[in-house]
Amino acid sequence: MDAEAVREAYRRWAGVYDGVFGAISGAGRRRAVEAVNRLPGQRVLEVGVGTGLALPLYAPQKRVVGIDLSRDMLQRAQQRVREDRLRNVAGLVEMDAESMAFADDSFDIAVAMFTATVVPDARRLFREMRRVVRPGGELLFVNHFAAEGGLRWWAERTLAPLSRVLGWHPDFALGDLLDDPRQAAEIDPCRPFGLFTLVRVPNLELAPA
Ligand SMILES: C[S@@+](CC[C@H](N)C(=O)[O-])C[C@H]1O[C@@H](n2cnc3c(N)ncnc32)[C@H](O)[C@@H]1O
């Protein structure tokens, strides 16, 4: 999917997203934000903030900036911030996560929930998240990752051609995000049924080539 296909898919999803997807993804979202809240540092970037379902879960001392490609999803997030009077949301900005306008080292933590499967190029997303987070900060992802075999693998392969309609890639694997799974300090299955996985990657300084 290119950026225009993402905008188009989430223009359709925006009005029904919370009802259709909110409950099934709730446990994974709570796990990710609990992990963010435990980490040191106040400056948090939420990439692909969507309708802002996670925003009320952040600890009051965190300062959260959310970005998203979809104006329709962001409008829902803005409404949530107003209605819930969320004082720790420092900004909601229409921006491409694969090419962010933030300076290097702008954040302590970046978190992408159910977004790595949607962005046109997950490796670019990962590189950009690394760039805008300070060395020693943390990157977190919660996502559905494709099974390596069995019935679920078969179902995911079958659904893959429908990614433009669905708005995400059912056959997205952890290897599509990370060069090497050993980069992750934590890979934890989340409820329901381990359908989603929390991945935490310390933003280590790269050794010179
Ligand atoms: C499945 S939704 C997840 C929303 C939210 N994180 C949640 O937990 O419900 C994926 C979101 O990623 C956004 N997105 C996709 N590609 C993006 C990109 N390149 N830059 C910024 N946002 C993007 C979509 O517009 C959509 O709002």
The ligand as an SDF file (V2000), in Angstrom:
LIG
                    3D

 27 29  0  0  0  0  0  0  0  0999 V2000
   -4.3970   -0.0320   12.5060 C   0  0  0  0  0  0  0  0  0  0  0  0
   -4.2920    1.6890   12.7770 S   0  0  0  0  0  0  0  0  0  0  0  0
   -3.6430    1.7580   14.4400 C   0  0  0  0  0  0  0  0  0  0  0  0
   -4.0810    2.9960   15.1760 C   0  0  0  0  0  0  0  0  0  0  0  0
   -3.6450    3.0760   16.6420 C   0  0  0  0  0  0  0  0  0  0  0  0
   -2.2090    2.9770   16.7820 N   0  0  0  0  0  0  0  0  0  0  0  0
   -4.3170    2.0250   17.5010 C   0  0  0  0  0  0  0  0  0  0  0  0
   -3.6580    1.4480   18.3740 O   0  0  0  0  0  0  0  0  0  0  0  0
   -5.5170    1.7990   17.3430 O   0  0  0  0  0  0  0  0  0  0  0  0
   -2.8700    2.1380   11.8220 C   0  0  0  0  0  0  0  0  0  0  0  0
   -2.6620    3.6500   11.7240 C   0  0  0  0  0  0  0  0  0  0  0  0
   -1.3890    3.8970   11.1070 O   0  0  0  0  0  0  0  0  0  0  0  0
   -1.5280    5.0310   10.2690 C   0  0  0  0  0  0  0  0  0  0  0  0
   -0.4280    5.0400    9.2940 N   0  0  0  0  0  0  0  0  0  0  0  0
   -0.1920    4.1590    8.3000 C   0  0  0  0  0  0  0  0  0  0  0  0
    0.9190    4.4840    7.6140 N   0  0  0  0  0  0  0  0  0  0  0  0
    1.4130    5.6000    8.1970 C   0  0  0  0  0  0  0  0  0  0  0  0
    2.5520    6.4190    7.9430 C   0  0  0  0  0  0  0  0  0  0  0  0
    3.4220    6.1560    6.9580 N   0  0  0  0  0  0  0  0  0  0  0  0
    2.7510    7.4960    8.7370 N   0  0  0  0  0  0  0  0  0  0  0  0
    1.8990    7.7780    9.7550 C   0  0  0  0  0  0  0  0  0  0  0  0
    0.8050    7.0380   10.0400 N   0  0  0  0  0  0  0  0  0  0  0  0
    0.5550    5.9600    9.2700 C   0  0  0  0  0  0  0  0  0  0  0  0
   -2.9150    4.8550    9.6530 C   0  0  0  0  0  0  0  0  0  0  0  0
   -3.3940    6.0440    9.1000 O   0  0  0  0  0  0  0  0  0  0  0  0
   -3.7120    4.3590   10.8630 C   0  0  0  0  0  0  0  0  0  0  0  0
   -4.2830    5.4270   11.5790 O   0  0  0  0  0  0  0  0  0  0  0  0
  1  2  1  0
  2  3  1  0
  2 10  1  0
  3  4  1  0
  4  5  1  0
  5  6  1  0
  5  7  1  0
  7  8  2  0
  7  9  1  0
 10 11  1  0
 11 12  1  0
 11 26  1  0
 12 13  1  0
 13 14  1  0
 13 24  1  0
 14 15  1  0
 14 23  1  0
 15 16  2  0
 16 17  1  0
 17 18  1  0
 17 23  2  0
 18 19  1  0
 18 20  2  0
 20 21  1  0
 21 22  2  0
 22 23  1  0
 24 25  1  0
 24 26  1  0
 26 27  1  0
M  CHG  2   2   1   9  -1
M  END
$$$$
